[in-house]
């Protein structure tokens, strides 16, 4: 019988001060079990201090085909970077 | 965009070492090859627990038992990383289990050999995990992102496996005459099957060129096998064991060790299901799966009940 537990995406904070980072996925019947399984699957060697689990079907991802329209506009905006601006030699603390 | 341009763009990315991610366009055969390879790899980790689990209750000391338990637990973890990577290609976990349990899917043939003595556990760690590491390290640079990332995790953990195996053998090598004989016997039985783990010779491996072009594979079977033989010779000396190959000798010209011909008839017999333990492994897998069915169903029922209760409280 087909009885797939739902799929969960797992995010781990490796230590205080860092972002949670996606590490993979796993199957679990509910959120509590997903956390317990994530502990056993993804943190057997102290890889984490905090776990997030999110039902995979709840994630909305951008479409790779729309990569250009989403991200190209940022590419010609060099004036958003500090090196775009000319400063005289010798200026410090800037 | 027509298929030819999509294919060209895909190959340009691969050539430029840009990783392919799950939602990117990829050729059907690339997807199929990866699903087959990653699922076989996952199955191998899962079946690989069986020959070693066989010795957990009989490990000769607490130190050995802890190491072996942790190793077998890692194999389960590796199987799960890999199934998870495989599912990003659009297959379902249940279907993968079904393929394994029905005998339709292949797994590494090495796990169809029995672990008859404690020295086998050490030898599996040294030679089988050693060969696996040789295969797996280049997979960390595989063109498919989720597989490459899973392999980084696996490789980090795998080195402990090999070292715990080598330590077992090193202890035996300093033991009684019986222990030394047990060590030599295990090496005699595992050496050739370990060399077979790299797969058929390049001339008989029709998909190698395509997989290398797609950067799924980085080295050919024979290249990896040669590297493995080269590193094992010195390690065998430390253990004071003879590798069971009268043709094994250093070749000054090539800078590598020459070795004897592999018995490919044995290899194909085991692949086709006629190894010493093929049937036993499948029976054990199916038993574990079937006997766990009520747990999977109960967990779903419990989750459902909890959800209903929470909804009742909320309304």
Interface residues (C-beta under 8 A of the other chain):
Chain A: X1 X2 X3 X4 X5 X7 X24 X25 X26 X27 X29 X30 X33 X40 X41 X44 X45 X61 X63 X64 X65
Chain B: X21 X23 X24 X25 X73 X74 X77 X80 X81 X84 X85 X87 X88 X92 X93 X94 X146 X149 X150 X157 X293 X296 X297 X299 X300 X302 X303 X306 X307
